[in-house]
Structures are given as C-alpha cells and as structure tokens.
Amino acid sequence: MVVTTEVGLCEIAALMKRQTRGRFRLVGVDCLDMDRPWGQPEVDLFPAAPGEVVDQLLAAGVPAEKNLPCGAPVDPAFGSLRDKAAIRRKLELEENVPVLLVIFGGLSFGKPLPIVTQITKVRHPLQLVFLTRRHQRLTREVRTLTANHPRTRVLGWVDNLHEWMAAADLLVGRTGGTTVTEALNSGLPILGFDPPPGDERRVCHLIEKWEVGHWVRSPEELAPLIERLLTHHEELERLRGNARARARPRAAHDAARAILDLLKEESYIRTRWG
C-alpha cells in the first residue's frame, strides 16, 4: 500500500507501478484541489471532498468507483472543540473581544509589512494572533511591526492549532487545502490572502463559491473587510454556518477504513491466487 498526499509523488508512484508492474495498491489523497495530474489509472482510491473536488477527478477520467467522497482527511481534533469561551480562557484570551488568527504559509506571504499594516488599521477592538511557523526572521519582523499594537501575540510553531482555530472569529492566511479544510471543520470563516497562481487560487474560488469566506485580492481590502464582518454579525454568522455545513470531521476515519479494506482485498487476492 502506498498513500500519497502530493500530486508529484502520486505521479511518480503511478509511473513506478506502471513500468515495474508493481503489485501494490496506490491511494491519492489531497484536500481541495485534485485536478488532471492526479487522474492516473494506476491509482486505486481517491478519498476526496464531495462536490467540486470529486467532479475534478471525474473530469480527469477517474472512474466513479475509485472516488470516495468522504471529505478531505485532516486531524479529527479540528472541529471537536465547541466551547469557545472555555478554550479562550485556556489560551488566556479575552472572552468578549474578537480574535483574528493570521497564519503565514510555509513560504510566508513574502513580506509581512502589507498585511500587518492593514490589520493594525482595523478600528474595531481586536485580539491578534500571528502564527509564523518556524521562520525565525519572520517572527522577529512581525513582533517589531506589532510592538505598539495592544492585544497581539506572535507565535512560531504551535502544536495546538485546533485550539487557536476554535478560539478565533476570522482566519487570514494562504489558502492551502489542508489549512482551509481544518478551518472548515472548525467553523472558521477564511480570508484568503496572496494566493500564488495554481491550486491556491482555485481554492480561493471555492471559498467564495461556498460562501465560507472571501478572497482578499489587494491589501487595501483587508481592513475594511475585517471591520465589516466584525460589525455585521449576521454576515459573519452566515459564513460560519456555511463553513460548518462543509465540515467532514470523520473524513480521516472513513479514508482509513477504505484503505484498510483495500489491504484486506489485496490479502485475499494473494492468498487465493498466489
């Protein structure tokens, strides 16, 4: 059994299986973007988000029986925390002041100045939490830029992202499929910022189509949009409800069960037919 979570690795594994007639099962797993390169005939199973993502696979020529529309598998911890007040107390956040969570992608946003400048223009009372991953230079730079802004935390790598998402009211970040799926499972509206061409822009289109957030196309849009959402609670609640409707918290369990079923089938074939 080979399970791939990146399209290039899936293509390599499919090529190896094709050329060597490898007797292994191959599973392709991505979150919200499975376009044509995923559609290799050697792949036996695609756990995927129902709707548009499965439609992408069908358009790529993947037979319907290979599609498992269980949702994108992420850690089931996301979406498991429902008591926002309790989790805010645990994280030492103020219970009645909105929380904006900013997640810098694996390669950051490039330069944090535009996004930090716009966020600090928001006039509505706000708690800011910046997650800079393992970028030490970026961490120092964001701390410098926010030194005079109250209610701000700048954190590096965290092991409890599900708690921060449960505590937050809005997420600003790059739109990698895993992060977006985790946010959907957490009922967290998403403001997609600075997506590079390719799959992240396609995910931004899905965010707007599903009405679970907004694609922020220029830095100047960010502060007014945040203020509008924090002021118009009904719009924010609508986005949050739409996100929850897209949640698939059991996707990882369902995908694992299907993969184990494939293994059982393979074991039967080898026992029966050698």
C-alpha positions in Angstrom: 0.0 0.0 0.0 1.3 3.4 -1.0 -0.6 6.5 0.1 0.5 9.8 -1.5 -0.5 13.3 -0.3 1.2 15.3 -3.0 0.4 15.2 -6.7 4.0 14.9 -7.9 4.6 11.9 -5.6 1.4 10.4 -6.8 2.6 10.6 -10.4 6.0 9.1 -9.6 4.3 6.2 -7.7 1.9 5.6 -10.6 4.8 5.6 -13.1 6.7 3.1 -11.0 3.7 0.9 -10.7 3.1 1.1 -14.5 6.7 0.4 -15.5 7.5 -2.3 -13.0 4.0 -3.8 -12.9 4.3 -3.2 -9.2 1.8 -5.2 -7.1 0.9 -2.5 -4.6 -2.2 -0.5 -4.0 -2.0 3.2 -4.6 -4.1 5.9 -2.9 -4.1 9.6 -3.8 -5.1 12.0 -1.0 -5.3 15.8 -1.3 -7.6 18.3 0.3 -9.4 20.7 -2.0 -7.7 20.5 -5.4 -7.4 17.3 -7.4 -7.0 18.3 -11.0 -6.0 16.4 -14.0 -2.4 15.2 -13.0 -4.0 13.2 -10.1 -6.0 11.1 -12.6 -3.5 8.3 -13.2 -5.1 5.0 -14.0 -2.8 3.2 -11.5 -4.4 4.9 -8.5 -6.9 2.6 -6.8 -8.6 5.1 -4.5 -9.2 8.8 -4.1 -10.6 10.0 -0.7 -11.8 13.5 -1.6 -14.2 16.3 -0.7 -17.6 15.8 -2.2 -18.9 18.1 -4.9 -16.4 20.1 -6.9 -13.3 18.1 -6.0 -14.9 14.8 -6.9 -16.1 16.5 -10.1 -12.5 17.4 -10.9 -11.5 13.7 -10.6 -14.4 12.6 -12.8 -13.4 15.2 -15.4 -9.8 13.8 -15.3 -11.2 10.4 -16.3 -11.2 8.8 -12.9 -13.9 6.1 -12.7 -16.6 6.9 -10.2 -16.0 3.7 -8.2 -12.5 4.9 -7.3 -13.8 8.1 -5.7 -14.6 8.2 -2.0 -16.5 11.4 -1.3 -15.8 11.3 2.4 -14.2 14.7 2.7 -10.6 15.7 2.9 -8.8 13.8 5.7 -7.4 16.0 8.4 -6.8 15.6 12.2 -10.2 14.9 13.8 -9.2 17.3 16.6 -10.3 20.1 14.3 -14.0 20.7 14.9 -14.0 18.8 18.2 -13.9 21.9 20.4 -17.3 23.7 20.7 -17.0 25.8 23.9 -15.3 28.9 22.6 -15.4 30.7 26.0 -13.6 27.8 27.7 -10.9 27.5 25.0 -10.3 31.2 25.2 -9.8 31.0 28.9 -7.3 28.2 28.4 -5.4 30.2 25.9 -5.5 33.3 28.1 -7.6 35.3 25.6 -10.2 37.8 26.4 -13.6 36.2 26.1 -15.6 39.1 24.7 -13.1 40.6 22.2 -12.9 39.1 18.7 -9.9 37.1 17.8 -8.2 37.4 14.4 -5.9 34.4 13.6 -3.2 35.1 10.9 -1.4 32.1 9.6 1.7 32.6 7.4 2.1 29.8 4.9 5.1 27.5 4.6 6.9 30.2 2.5 5.1 33.0 4.4 3.4 35.8 2.5 6.7 37.0 1.1 6.8 40.2 3.2 4.6 40.7 6.2 4.5 44.5 6.1 1.4 44.9 3.9 -0.7 42.5 5.8 0.4 43.7 9.3 -0.1 47.4 8.2 -3.6 46.8 7.1 -4.6 44.7 10.1 -3.4 47.3 12.5 -5.7 49.8 10.8 -8.8 48.0 12.0 -10.6 50.3 14.4 -12.8 47.6 16.0 -11.3 46.1 19.2 -9.4 43.0 18.2 -7.1 40.4 19.6 -4.4 39.5 17.0 -2.6 36.1 16.9 0.1 35.7 14.3 1.5 32.2 13.6 4.8 32.4 11.8 5.7 28.7 11.8 9.4 28.1 12.0 10.5 31.3 10.3 12.6 33.0 13.0 13.3 36.1 10.9 9.6 36.4 10.1 8.8 36.1 13.8 11.2 38.9 14.7 9.9 41.1 11.9 6.2 40.7 12.8 7.0 41.3 16.5 8.7 44.6 15.5 5.8 45.6 13.3 3.3 45.0 16.1 5.3 46.2 19.0 2.9 49.1 19.7 -0.3 47.3 19.0 -2.3 46.1 22.0 -3.6 42.6 22.4 -1.1 41.0 20.0 0.6 37.7 20.2 3.3 36.5 17.7 3.9 32.7 18.0 6.1 30.4 15.9 5.2 26.8 15.5 2.3 25.5 17.6 1.1 22.0 18.3 -2.5 23.1 19.2 -3.6 24.8 16.0 -7.1 23.2 16.5 -7.4 25.2 19.7 -6.4 28.5 18.1 -8.9 27.9 15.3 -11.6 27.1 17.8 -10.9 30.3 19.7 -10.8 32.6 16.6 -13.5 34.5 14.8 -11.7 35.0 11.5 -8.7 33.4 9.8 -6.4 35.4 7.5 -4.0 33.2 5.6 -2.8 31.5 2.5 -5.3 29.0 1.1 -3.5 25.7 1.2 -6.0 22.9 1.1 -5.1 21.4 4.5 -5.4 24.8 6.3 -8.7 25.6 4.6 -10.1 22.1 5.4 -9.1 22.5 9.1 -10.8 25.9 9.2 -14.0 24.5 7.7 -14.1 21.7 10.2 -13.6 24.4 12.9 -16.4 26.6 11.5 -13.9 29.4 11.0 -14.5 31.9 8.1 -11.5 32.4 5.9 -10.0 35.5 4.3 -7.7 34.2 1.6 -4.7 36.4 1.1 -2.0 36.5 -1.6 -2.6 33.1 -3.2 0.0 32.2 -5.8 -1.2 31.0 -9.3 -2.4 27.4 -9.3 -4.2 25.4 -6.7 -4.4 28.1 -4.0 -6.2 30.4 -6.4 -8.6 27.6 -7.3 -9.3 27.1 -3.6 -9.9 30.8 -3.3 -12.6 30.5 -5.9 -14.2 27.6 -3.9 -14.1 29.8 -0.7 -16.1 32.4 -2.5 -18.4 29.9 -4.3 -19.2 28.1 -1.0 -19.6 31.5 0.8 -17.3 30.4 3.7 -15.1 33.5 3.4 -13.6 36.0 1.0 -10.7 36.2 -1.4 -8.8 39.4 -0.5 -7.4 40.5 -3.8 -5.4 43.5 -2.5 -4.0 44.5 0.9 -6.2 47.6 0.9 -9.4 45.5 1.0 -8.3 43.7 4.2 -9.0 46.3 7.0 -12.4 47.4 5.7 -13.5 43.8 5.2 -12.5 42.8 8.7 -14.3 45.8 10.2 -17.4 45.0 8.2 -17.6 41.4 9.3 -17.0 42.2 12.9 -19.7 44.9 12.8 -22.3 42.9 10.8 -22.6 39.9 13.0 -25.3 38.3 10.8 -22.8 38.1 7.8 -20.1 36.6 10.0 -22.5 34.0 11.4 -23.7 33.1 7.9 -20.1 32.4 6.8 -19.5 30.4 10.0 -22.7 28.4 9.4 -21.7 27.7 5.8 -18.2 26.5 6.9 -19.8 24.1 9.4 -22.0 22.8 6.7 -18.9 21.9 4.7 -17.2 20.2 7.7 -16.4 16.5 7.4 -14.9 15.7 10.8 -14.9 11.9 10.2 -13.1 12.0 6.8 -9.8 10.7 8.2 -11.6 7.7 9.8 -13.6 7.0 6.7 -10.5 7.2 4.5 -8.5 4.9 6.8 -11.3 2.3 6.8 -11.4 2.3 3.0 -7.6 1.9 2.8 -7.8 -1.0 5.2 -10.5 -2.6 3.1 -8.2 -2.3 0.1 -5.5 -4.1 2.1 -7.9 -6.9 3.1 -8.9 -7.3 -0.6 -5.2 -7.5 -1.6 -4.5 -10.0 1.2 -7.4 -12.2 -0.1 -6.2 -12.0 -3.7 -2.6 -13.1 -2.7 -3.9 -15.9 -0.5 -6.4 -17.2 -3.2 -4.3 -16.7 -6.3 -0.7 -16.5 -5.1 
